[in-house]
Amino acid sequence: MPFYDYDCPSCGLFEASRRIAERDEALACPSCGDPAQRHINTKAASVGGADSDGDSAGSYGMRHRGGCSCC
């Protein structure tokens, strides 16, 4: 499953693996349990290109870990 960034108002950014259909739904923060909204990264990403962490950016605004077979 792809990884998405979420922003907790109390704790800050965290990432979670979720289905594409669930990506825009609020998610409970793993630290405090408060609802966190998806954080949209505004930097441009090319489909299939690698970022500085070695993860690639997909067309749904998600990141793929090395060896990911979701696409």
N, C-alpha and C positions, 0 to 999 in steps of 0.2 A: 504494500500500500504506500502511496505517496505521503510525504511529510509536509505539514503546513505550519506556519508561525501563527501564534495567538498572543494577544496582549492583555495581561491581567492588570486592571487599574491599580492593584495593591502591590503586586510582585514583579511586574514587568513581563518581558517576552519569554515564551517557552515554545517548544515545538511538539507536535503530536502527529502520529500516523493515523490518517482517517480516510474513509472512502471519499471519492470525488463528490458524490451526491450529498455528503454531510459537511463538506469543507466550509460552508458559510454559516453553519449553525454555531451558536455560542457553545463553548466548552468549559467545563469546570476546571479551574486552575488546580494543578496537582499539589501545590503548596498550601493554599488557603481555602480552596473550594469556591471562590467567587467566580461568577460567569465572566469568561474572557471572549472577546470578539476576535475574529480572524484579522491578522495583521497583513496588509497587502504591501509587499515590497515594491517601491516605485521605481527602482532601477531597471533599466531595460535588460531583458534576458532573451537570448536566442534559443529557439527550440532545438534541443539536443546538444547545446553548447555546454561546456563545463565551466563552473565558477571556480573561485579560488580554493574551495574545500574539496574539489574533485567530484562534487555532485552536479548533476545536469538539471537544467531548468526545462520544465515541460510547458505545454501550451495552456494549461489550466492554472498556472501560477504556483505549481508545486515543485518540490525537489525530489530527485530520485537518488537513493543511496547506491553505492557501487554494487553491482550484481542484482539490482532490482529487475524483476521480470513482469512488472505491471503493464507495460505498454508494448 
